């Protein structure tokens, strides 16, 4: 599970990547357009990197139902951000279901295409196959930007896993290498809260597909409905869900609250023995603590 993605190498056997959300949309789900302006989007991305984000996910069109955004407008929203972040050291992904947008983003330097419609347009797989970027394949059922009221599943986890297997097969058939595929079960996307909780509880069944598993559950409605919290008050619930997903096999977390998530992830990695403590002092002999901390500094 070692993956080279953009400028980074991730050991997903013992490492979790934090992906920061930066939306250049006037109607985004969480920030309500706070990063729609180009300078605000770039500043938010750079701020997320300073807070420890490994990855920046740039979006120009939200998933929720609404009027179509012209492809040219979406390109004008995301490509300048990608270009501005060139050389920043983080992985840069673009959240889009439009092959033309993906092609423009890749040309501008994006390292990942994050398709939340599960390769609804098979041309997306062709665009990725013709490049060296990675592809996130997400479970969702509706046509892009259309409503899917009252979704029904017999076994939501089994059906999500089957969908992802099918879409992965499509990507492989069209030339996307297996080592460049990431899967996402799509919390809340054409699912109700009971479905999303079941996906969280049984996330290991998705992770067992054998591809790095991304979860995008930050501040979502299933969190709010589970604990009766409004959108601006879901951080604690989001962190609890994120840590649980890591224990079930998630290795990439797509989030709004970067600093808090980085702390939760690094603590989880330390508990699991994947990461050394940053330093040692509590109840340590002074000489031994100094020697150990020198070793940690040298490895850093």
DAGI-V574302 format. One record per residue. RES is the residue in one small letter. NEAR is the number of other ideal C-beta (glycine too) atoms within 8 Angstrom. D_CENTER is the distance of its C-alpha to the mean C-alpha in Angstrom with 2 decimals. Layout:
RES|NEAR|D_CENTER  RES|NEAR|D_CENTER
//
This chain:
x|7|16.81  x|8|17.18  x|10|15.05  x|5|15.95  x|10|13.13  x|8|14.65  x|6|16.62  x|10|15.17  x|7|16.09  x|12|14.07  x|8|16.17  x|12|13.90  x|6|17.16  x|8|17.23  x|10|14.23  x|12|10.84  x|13|8.46  x|14|7.34  x|16|5.07  x|16|7.52  x|11|7.98  x|14|11.26  x|14|13.00  x|13|16.39  x|12|17.59  x|5|20.68  x|7|19.62  x|14|16.02  x|7|15.36  x|10|15.12  x|8|16.79  x|6|19.30  x|9|19.47  x|8|19.67  x|12|17.89  x|11|19.52  x|6|22.05  x|9|21.25  x|6|22.46  x|10|20.51  x|15|17.19  x|11|18.07  x|8|19.35  x|12|16.28  x|17|14.19  x|10|16.99  x|8|17.28  x|12|13.72  x|13|14.54  x|6|17.80  x|10|16.26  x|10|14.51  x|13|11.02  x|10|10.47  x|14|8.22  x|16|8.63  x|13|7.14  x|18|10.55  x|15|11.67  x|16|15.34  x|10|15.77  x|10|14.50  x|8|14.04  x|6|17.04  x|6|20.49  x|6|22.48  x|4|24.55  x|4|23.46  x|8|22.45  x|6|24.42  x|9|22.61  x|6|24.48  x|9|23.26  x|14|19.58  x|13|20.30  x|8|22.19  x|12|19.32  x|17|16.55  x|11|18.73  x|9|20.50  x|15|17.40  x|15|16.37  x|9|20.00  x|9|20.32  x|14|17.60  x|8|19.31  x|4|20.16  x|10|18.09  x|5|17.00  x|14|13.21  x|14|11.00  x|15|10.84  x|15|8.95  x|17|10.47  x|9|9.53  x|15|12.89  x|9|15.06  x|9|18.08  x|10|19.23  x|8|21.29  x|14|18.50  x|16|16.53  x|9|19.82  x|11|20.44  x|16|17.07  x|13|17.63  x|6|21.16  x|10|20.08  x|10|18.05  x|14|14.42  x|11|13.08  x|16|10.45  x|17|10.76  x|12|8.11  x|15|10.81  x|13|10.40  x|10|14.09  x|13|14.17  x|13|16.28  x|9|18.64  x|9|20.46  x|8|21.25  x|7|21.92  x|15|18.21  x|14|18.59  x|11|21.71  x|13|20.19  x|16|17.59  x|10|20.42  x|6|22.58  x|7|20.32  x|3|18.82  x|11|15.12  x|12|12.46  x|16|11.32  x|14|8.52  x|14|10.90  x|16|10.27  x|11|13.25  x|11|15.13  x|7|18.89  x|9|20.16  x|5|21.13  x|7|18.75  x|10|19.36  x|7|21.96  x|5|22.60  x|7|22.58  x|4|24.73  x|4|25.47  x|10|23.31  x|3|25.13  x|8|24.29  x|4|26.71  x|6|24.22  x|10|20.70  x|12|19.11  x|9|21.53  x|10|21.07  x|13|17.27  x|11|17.77  x|8|20.60  x|11|18.71  x|15|15.98  x|9|18.94  x|8|20.69  x|11|17.98  x|13|17.35  x|8|21.15  x|11|21.28  x|15|18.96  x|11|21.08  x|6|24.25  x|10|23.39  x|9|22.87  x|12|19.20  x|7|19.60  x|7|18.18  x|5|16.88  x|10|14.57  x|14|12.91  x|13|9.64  x|15|9.73  x|15|8.10  x|14|11.03  x|14|10.29  x|13|11.47  x|10|14.15  x|10|13.97  x|8|17.69  x|13|18.03  x|8|20.02  x|10|19.57  x|6|21.52  x|11|19.36  x|14|16.10  x|10|18.01  x|10|19.33  x|15|15.99  x|14|15.03  x|6|18.51  x|10|18.51  x|16|15.01  x|8|16.96  x|9|18.34  x|16|15.07  x|10|14.37  x|7|17.99  x|11|17.38  x|3|16.99  x|9|13.70  x|11|10.73  x|16|8.91  x|15|5.29  x|15|5.95  x|10|5.60  x|14|9.08  x|14|9.79  x|12|13.36  x|13|13.49  x|7|16.99  x|14|17.17  x|14|16.86  x|14|19.49  x|8|21.73  x|9|21.62  x|9|22.89  x|5|24.52  x|8|22.68  x|6|22.14  x|8|18.90  x|4|19.84  x|6|20.70  x|14|17.80  x|9|16.47  x|7|18.43  x|12|17.44  x|16|13.70  x|12|14.30  x|8|16.52  x|11|14.14  x|17|11.42  x|11|14.30  x|10|15.67  x|14|12.63  x|13|12.75  x|7|16.42  x|11|15.87  x|12|13.86  x|14|10.11  x|13|9.20  x|13|5.56  x|16|4.91  x|11|3.31  x|13|7.05  x|9|10.29  x|11|12.61  x|13|11.88  x|8|15.28  x|9|15.65  x|15|12.40  x|12|13.33  x|8|16.76  x|11|15.82  x|14|13.83  x|10|16.69  x|8|19.23  x|12|17.87  x|12|17.95  x|11|21.46  x|6|22.67  x|7|21.67  x|5|23.54  x|7|20.75  x|8|21.31  x|6|24.67  x|7|25.45  x|4|25.36  x|7|29.12  x|9|31.91  x|5|34.77  x|4|35.21  x|2|38.29  x|9|38.29  x|5|41.49  x|6|41.29  x|6|41.99  x|8|39.55  x|12|36.75  x|8|37.50  x|8|37.53  x|10|34.21  x|10|32.55  x|8|34.05  x|8|32.47  x|13|28.99  x|7|29.57  x|6|30.78  x|6|27.72  x|4|25.47
//
